[in-house]
């Protein structure tokens, strides 16, 4: 019997993981990417696998803090002023999701997804020919102010109650873990289960592996539209011809709403620009990945480089580089790690993270279609949840149930 065909749209971490798990289950997979594999948000991120990031982006206090930040071009969270009704609707929904009730529902789900993905990463790291710098040494969140440290301790308490391994450290204990920290330190939280990797090595390496498994990876192939029949997509129209559709997986990150619009679907996903600056790694630089609490950014050692990554900028599908925000990232790193602002720069990068208003990804079949699966909206945890999302896609395609209750991820939750 011929293998069942599946088309995956998007060559980032979610799309490539979906292609891998579908191919492993015997599907005849074609992967479509409008540019190069791993050319979007999957390329220059912090490379963290973080079950500890189980508190969703929409949480109590975030809305009020965001109001203070959103008009400051150098703040961790910036909204470019513009009249955009989709953005206004998104912000209104985001405000409504910033509740303790929402966190109580979302935290266990994100925890379970995070741990499941971490276990899958362990398996993937054992595959021959796939070396992506995977290390499980934990992640250290550091705070310079008592206010920031109090917020960090509160989140640590929530995570500990949910069974996530955390240790609260005073400045002396924090410096024993990471001696390079600067003099201004109120305390730290060590997230023990967290891991790290080199993101482009993982995504590009897995794409090469799926090609060896028989997946037809079509780079520089952009989706133009769809032909539908009743409740099914019959064909996907691309810049390189039409392709007959069996199962269709939409995993195009921040570009997913535009692609979904051709199916009459409205996805409340906003592109949030993030930046990273990759520098030469200093001899006495950090040994562990760091989360700089008040600056809302990460510092990750990757082989001979150090990556400074952070900021959220709601500016639409805009990939221009705001040098002022780049400078703010570097300055913030220097406040925590003396000398970081003087490190030789290897690369300045920006990418668009796909953010939903409730901080949960969208994974599931949209109403009205029997052969479409949406897998997008992972915000800052796409790399962390890539493998489990790919496996969920394969389970959905096969009509299997997941041991994790992913009902809260269904597309129809937005109406």
Secondary structure as UniProt FT lines:
FT   STRAND          5..9
FT   HELIX           13..24
FT   TURN            25..26
FT   STRAND          28..32
FT   TURN            37..38
FT   TURN            41..43
FT   STRAND          48..49
FT   TURN            51..52
FT   TURN            60..61
FT   HELIX           62..69
FT   TURN            70..71
FT   TURN            73..74
FT   STRAND          77..79
FT   HELIX           85..97
FT   HELIX           100..125
FT   TURN            128..129
FT   STRAND          139..143
FT   HELIX           146..161
FT   TURN            162..163
FT   STRAND          166..169
FT   HELIX           171..177
FT   TURN            179..180
FT   STRAND          187..191
FT   TURN            192..193
FT   STRAND          195..196
FT   HELIX           199..212
FT   TURN            213..214
FT   STRAND          216..218
FT   STRAND          223..229
FT   TURN            230..231
FT   STRAND          232..238
FT   TURN            239..240
FT   STRAND          241..244
FT   STRAND          247..250
FT   HELIX           253..255
FT   HELIX           256..261
FT   TURN            262..264
FT   STRAND          269..280
FT   TURN            283..284
FT   STRAND          289..292
FT   TURN            293..296
FT   STRAND          297..302
FT   TURN            303..304
FT   STRAND          305..314
FT   HELIX           323..336
FT   TURN            338..339
FT   HELIX           340..342
FT   STRAND          345..356
FT   TURN            357..358
FT   STRAND          362..364
FT   TURN            367..368
FT   STRAND          372..376
FT   HELIX           379..381
FT   HELIX           382..398
FT   HELIX           407..409
FT   HELIX           411..414
//
